[in-house]
Amino acid sequence: EPFVFPGHSTSAWSMAVAAFCVGGPLGAVLAGQWADQRGRRGALMITTWLFIFGGLVQALAPSLNIVIVGRAIIGVASGASTVLVPIYLGELAPPNLRGVLGTMTQFALVIGILVADLVGFVLANPTGWRYMFFLTSAMAFFQLLLTPFLLESPRWLLGRNANSNKARFI
């Protein structure tokens, strides 16, 4: 019997896992639109707020259904991030570093999954599971604090204004 919201079927728990996978493709599709409308930096800001909100929804969830909603929100943010980060890095990185940064993005992703699984294993107890979801929001909040220091993509700036001095400076 699960210690988190006991009394639910395996199917209900499967929905909690699947909600992330449903949100992911939606986020991947929306990411391009956000990047074109708001810029790469602005689109990353949207995903950051989604990570904060989704993590808090899960951590404070009074029921499994609310956890499922939070998982879907995190799925949207993750799906969008997997599209936006490579675009952003590819447009900002010098040509000689693009391959390395593209590889490092995927490496960081799988290391993040490994660390999350290990932390989840440690926090798998009646009170610890909520901390795992709070960590999602905490990491995103840290990202939010650093976002003002991100440069906008010169490619996006030039697309908005072909004479952009800002893009030429970057």
C-alpha positions in Angstrom: 0.0 0.0 0.0 1.5 3.4 -1.0 2.2 5.8 1.8 1.3 8.8 -0.4 -2.5 9.1 -0.8 -3.3 5.4 0.0 -6.3 3.7 -1.4 -5.7 4.5 -5.1 -5.4 1.9 -7.8 -2.3 1.1 -9.9 -4.1 2.8 -12.8 -4.5 6.0 -10.8 -0.8 6.0 -10.0 0.0 5.3 -13.7 -2.0 8.5 -14.5 0.3 10.4 -12.2 3.3 9.2 -14.1 1.7 9.5 -17.5 0.6 13.1 -16.9 4.2 14.2 -17.3 4.4 12.4 -20.6 1.2 14.0 -21.8 2.4 17.5 -20.9 5.8 17.0 -22.5 4.7 17.0 -26.2 2.4 19.9 -25.6 5.3 21.9 -24.2 7.5 20.9 -27.1 4.9 22.2 -29.5 4.3 25.4 -27.6 8.0 26.2 -27.2 8.5 27.3 -30.8 5.6 29.7 -30.6 6.8 31.1 -27.3 10.4 31.5 -28.6 9.2 33.4 -31.7 6.8 35.7 -29.8 8.7 36.3 -26.6 12.3 35.6 -27.6 14.4 32.7 -26.4 15.0 34.3 -23.0 11.3 35.1 -22.6 10.3 31.6 -23.5 12.8 30.2 -20.9 11.2 32.5 -18.4 7.8 31.0 -19.1 9.1 27.5 -18.5 10.8 28.7 -15.3 7.5 30.0 -13.9 5.8 26.7 -15.0 8.4 24.7 -13.1 7.9 26.8 -10.0 4.1 26.6 -10.2 4.0 22.9 -11.1 6.5 22.0 -8.3 4.4 23.9 -5.7 1.1 22.3 -7.0 2.6 18.8 -6.5 4.3 19.6 -3.1 1.2 21.1 -1.7 -1.3 18.7 -3.3 -4.1 17.6 -1.0 -5.0 14.7 -3.4 -3.6 12.5 -6.1 -5.7 14.3 -8.7 -3.9 17.5 -7.9 -0.5 15.7 -8.1 -1.6 14.6 -11.6 -2.3 18.3 -12.6 1.1 19.3 -11.2 2.8 16.5 -13.1 1.2 17.7 -16.4 2.4 21.3 -15.7 5.9 20.0 -15.1 5.6 18.0 -18.3 4.8 21.1 -20.3 7.7 22.9 -18.8 10.1 20.0 -19.5 8.9 19.5 -23.0 9.4 23.2 -23.8 12.8 23.3 -22.1 14.1 20.4 -24.2 13.3 22.4 -27.3 14.3 25.9 -26.0 17.7 25.2 -24.4 19.3 23.7 -27.5 17.9 26.5 -29.7 19.2 29.2 -27.2 22.6 27.6 -26.9 22.9 27.1 -30.6 22.1 30.7 -31.4 24.4 32.1 -28.7 27.4 29.8 -28.8 30.4 30.4 -31.1 30.5 27.9 -33.9 33.5 26.0 -32.4 31.5 25.3 -29.2 28.1 24.4 -30.6 28.7 20.7 -30.8 30.2 20.5 -27.3 27.3 22.5 -25.8 24.8 20.4 -27.6 26.3 17.3 -26.2 26.6 18.8 -22.7 22.9 19.7 -22.8 22.0 16.1 -23.2 24.6 15.0 -20.7 23.3 17.5 -18.1 19.8 16.2 -18.8 20.6 12.5 -18.0 22.7 13.5 -15.0 19.8 15.5 -13.7 17.5 12.5 -14.1 20.0 10.3 -12.3 20.3 12.8 -9.4 16.5 13.2 -9.2 16.1 9.5 -9.0 18.7 9.2 -6.2 17.2 12.1 -4.3 13.7 10.5 -4.8 15.0 7.2 -3.4 16.2 9.0 -0.3 13.0 11.0 0.1 10.7 8.0 -0.5 8.9 8.2 2.9 5.6 9.5 4.2 6.9 13.1 4.6 9.9 13.3 2.3 8.1 13.0 -1.0 6.8 16.6 -0.7 10.3 17.9 -0.3 11.2 16.3 -3.7 8.5 18.4 -5.4 9.6 21.5 -3.4 13.1 20.9 -4.8 11.7 21.3 -8.3 10.4 24.8 -7.4 13.6 25.7 -5.5 15.8 24.9 -8.5 13.4 26.8 -10.8 13.5 29.8 -8.4 17.3 29.8 -8.5 17.0 29.8 -12.3 14.5 32.7 -12.1 17.1 34.7 -10.1 19.7 34.1 -12.8 17.4 34.7 -15.8 17.9 38.5 -15.9 21.6 37.8 -16.6 20.8 35.8 -19.8 21.4 37.5 -23.1 18.7 37.4 -25.7 19.5 35.5 -28.8 21.1 37.7 -31.5 19.2 35.8 -34.1 15.8 36.6 -32.5 16.8 40.2 -32.0 17.8 40.5 -35.7 14.6 38.8 -36.7 12.6 41.5 -34.9 14.8 44.4 -36.1 17.4 43.9 -38.9 19.3 46.9 -37.7 19.5 45.9 -34.0 22.7 47.3 -32.5 22.1 45.0 -29.5 22.2 41.9 -31.6 25.4 43.1 -33.3 27.0 43.7 -29.9 26.3 40.2 -28.7 
